Amino acid sequence: MPRILFAFLLLALPALAQRPPAPPEGQLLRPGAREGYVVDPSNGCWAWMSGMRPETTDLRYTWTGRCPEGRAEGPGRSTLTWREGAMERQMIHEGTLERGKAVGRGTLAHMEDGEAVVLESGEFADDMLVQGRIEVPRAGLVYEGAVTRGQPNGRGRLVVQGRAFEGDWRLGCLQVGPELWLAFGRSAESCRTQDL
């Protein structure tokens, strides 16, 4: 019996040693928090998530790539699923993660009850799209160009239900006439009243 136990321990030790370290203390994404690390319970890998709402519950995370030091690293698929009231939401990123954050070429789908509501593709840096395409299928809207924190910011082109608007965006605002603003991710009124 002792030999069997000893042999089992020898086999189990390498598997235990391969489990990555936990995220930094106090930085886990908790219900009600806007950002933090989420952990895939099947492999111990963790990645950064942000933009969560206070009513977020039932967080579940999966990662298909490597995590040599705990954080998700390299190419893979990252899926975060949660609930907001009765609605199930998901963010699905396919591409490269570095230290748990999206970088380089990739795609990000924002889902509500299984339906894609926002699709992002292009170049990511520090976990955010910085250049590429944002599509909002329900609104018939497609933006292509520079992006800052989810808003057009820089040279870009917006197509809304077949009509195109192109120019230099400032924080989600494009002036298309003397008193006429086109807004993306904010209200047109805020474009008129704020000094951009």
C-alpha positions as CSV (number, residue, x, y, z in Angstrom):
1,M,0.0,0.0,0.0
2,P,2.7,2.6,0.8
3,R,4.4,2.0,-2.6
4,I,1.0,2.6,-4.4
5,L,0.5,5.9,-2.4
6,F,4.1,6.9,-3.1
7,A,3.7,6.2,-6.8
8,F,0.4,8.1,-6.9
9,L,2.1,11.2,-5.3
10,L,4.9,11.1,-7.8
11,L,2.4,11.1,-10.6
12,A,0.2,13.8,-9.0
13,L,3.1,16.3,-8.2
14,P,3.8,17.3,-11.8
15,A,0.1,18.0,-12.4
16,L,-0.1,20.1,-9.3
17,A,3.1,22.0,-10.2
18,Q,1.6,22.9,-13.7
19,R,-1.3,24.8,-12.2
20,P,-0.5,28.5,-12.7
21,P,-0.4,31.0,-9.8
22,A,-3.5,32.9,-8.8
23,P,-4.2,36.5,-9.9
24,P,-2.8,39.3,-7.7
25,E,-4.6,39.6,-4.4
26,G,-7.6,41.9,-4.5
27,Q,-7.7,42.2,-8.4
28,L,-10.3,39.5,-9.1
29,L,-13.4,40.7,-10.8
30,R,-16.1,40.5,-8.2
31,P,-19.9,41.1,-8.6
32,G,-20.5,44.9,-8.7
33,A,-17.0,45.7,-9.8
34,R,-16.3,47.2,-13.3
35,E,-13.0,45.5,-13.9
36,G,-10.6,42.8,-12.7
37,Y,-9.2,39.4,-13.5
38,V,-11.4,36.4,-14.3
39,V,-10.2,32.8,-13.9
40,D,-10.9,29.7,-16.0
41,P,-11.6,27.1,-13.4
42,S,-10.6,24.2,-15.7
43,N,-7.0,25.3,-16.1
44,G,-6.4,28.2,-13.7
45,C,-5.6,30.7,-16.5
46,W,-6.7,34.3,-15.9
47,A,-7.4,37.4,-18.1
48,W,-8.4,41.0,-17.6
49,M,-12.0,42.1,-18.2
50,S,-13.5,45.6,-17.9
51,G,-16.7,47.5,-18.6
52,M,-18.8,45.3,-16.4
53,R,-22.0,46.7,-14.9
54,P,-23.0,46.6,-11.2
55,E,-25.9,44.2,-11.9
56,T,-23.5,41.5,-13.3
57,T,-23.9,38.1,-11.8
58,D,-22.9,34.4,-12.6
59,L,-19.5,35.1,-14.2
60,R,-18.0,32.2,-16.1
61,Y,-14.7,32.4,-18.1
62,T,-12.9,30.0,-20.4
63,W,-9.5,30.3,-22.2
64,T,-8.2,27.9,-24.8
65,G,-4.5,29.1,-25.0
66,R,-1.5,28.9,-22.8
67,C,-0.9,30.6,-19.4
68,P,2.7,29.9,-18.4
69,E,2.7,32.4,-15.5
70,G,-1.0,32.5,-14.8
71,R,-2.1,35.2,-17.2
72,A,-3.5,34.1,-20.6
73,E,-0.7,34.3,-23.2
74,G,-0.5,33.9,-27.0
75,P,-3.2,32.9,-29.5
76,G,-6.5,31.4,-28.3
77,R,-10.2,31.9,-27.6
78,S,-11.4,33.8,-24.6
79,T,-15.1,33.6,-23.6
80,L,-16.7,35.5,-20.7
81,T,-20.4,34.7,-19.9
82,W,-22.5,36.5,-17.3
83,R,-26.0,37.6,-16.5
84,E,-27.6,41.0,-16.2
85,G,-31.0,40.4,-14.8
86,A,-32.7,37.8,-17.0
87,M,-30.3,38.4,-20.0
88,E,-27.3,36.2,-20.7
89,R,-24.4,38.2,-22.1
90,Q,-21.0,37.1,-23.6
91,M,-17.8,38.5,-24.9
92,I,-15.9,36.2,-27.2
93,H,-12.4,37.2,-28.2
94,E,-10.3,35.3,-30.8
95,G,-6.8,36.4,-31.2
96,T,-3.7,37.0,-29.1
97,L,-3.6,37.8,-25.4
98,E,-0.5,39.3,-23.7
99,R,-0.4,39.3,-19.9
100,G,-4.1,38.6,-20.0
101,K,-5.1,41.4,-22.4
102,A,-6.0,41.5,-26.1
103,V,-3.2,42.7,-28.4
104,G,-2.6,42.5,-32.2
105,R,-5.0,41.3,-34.8
106,G,-8.2,39.8,-33.4
107,T,-12.0,39.8,-33.2
108,L,-14.4,40.5,-30.3
109,A,-18.1,39.6,-30.4
110,H,-20.5,41.1,-27.8
111,M,-23.5,38.8,-27.5
112,E,-26.9,39.2,-25.8
113,D,-29.0,36.0,-25.4
114,G,-27.0,34.3,-28.2
115,E,-27.4,37.2,-30.7
116,A,-24.4,39.3,-31.8
117,V,-25.0,43.0,-30.9
118,V,-21.5,44.4,-31.5
119,L,-18.7,42.9,-33.6
120,E,-15.2,44.3,-33.5
121,S,-12.3,43.3,-35.6
122,G,-8.9,44.7,-36.3
123,E,-5.9,45.8,-34.2
124,F,-6.1,45.6,-30.4
125,A,-3.8,47.2,-27.8
126,D,-4.1,47.1,-24.0
127,D,-7.3,45.1,-24.4
128,M,-9.1,47.6,-26.6
129,L,-9.7,47.9,-30.4
130,V,-7.6,50.8,-31.7
131,Q,-7.9,50.4,-35.5
132,G,-10.4,48.4,-37.4
133,R,-14.1,47.7,-37.9
134,I,-17.1,48.0,-35.5
135,E,-20.4,46.6,-36.6
136,V,-23.8,47.0,-34.9
137,P,-26.0,44.6,-36.8
138,R,-29.4,45.7,-35.2
139,A,-28.8,49.3,-36.3
140,G,-27.3,48.5,-39.7
141,L,-24.2,50.4,-38.7
142,V,-20.6,49.8,-39.7
143,Y,-17.6,52.0,-38.7
144,E,-14.1,51.5,-40.0
145,G,-11.1,53.5,-38.8
146,A,-9.3,54.7,-35.7
147,V,-10.9,54.0,-32.3
148,T,-10.3,55.2,-28.7
149,R,-12.1,53.5,-25.9
150,G,-14.9,52.1,-28.1
151,Q,-15.5,55.4,-30.0
152,P,-14.3,56.7,-33.4
153,N,-11.4,59.0,-32.8
154,G,-9.3,60.0,-35.8
155,R,-9.9,59.2,-39.5
156,G,-12.8,57.0,-40.1
157,R,-15.9,56.1,-42.1
158,L,-19.3,55.3,-40.8
159,V,-22.0,53.6,-42.9
160,V,-25.5,53.7,-41.5
161,Q,-28.2,51.8,-43.5
162,G,-26.3,52.3,-46.7
163,R,-25.4,56.0,-46.2
164,A,-21.7,56.8,-45.7
165,F,-20.1,59.6,-43.5
166,E,-16.3,60.0,-43.6
167,G,-14.0,62.4,-41.8
168,D,-11.9,63.1,-38.7
169,W,-13.8,61.9,-35.7
170,R,-13.2,63.4,-32.2
171,L,-14.3,61.1,-29.3
172,G,-17.3,59.7,-31.1
173,C,-18.3,62.9,-32.8
174,L,-18.2,63.9,-36.5
175,Q,-19.4,67.4,-37.6
176,V,-21.3,67.0,-40.9
177,G,-22.7,70.5,-41.1
178,P,-22.5,73.9,-39.4
179,E,-24.8,72.8,-36.5
180,L,-25.1,69.1,-37.4
181,W,-23.2,66.4,-35.6
182,L,-23.1,62.6,-36.1
183,A,-22.5,60.7,-32.9
184,F,-21.3,57.2,-32.2
185,G,-21.4,55.8,-28.7
186,R,-22.7,59.1,-27.3
187,S,-25.5,61.5,-27.9
188,A,-25.4,64.1,-30.7
189,E,-26.4,66.7,-28.1
190,S,-23.2,66.0,-26.2
191,C,-21.2,66.6,-29.4
192,R,-22.8,70.0,-29.8
193,T,-22.5,71.1,-26.2
194,Q,-18.9,69.9,-25.3
195,D,-15.7,71.5,-26.4
196,L,-14.0,68.8,-28.5
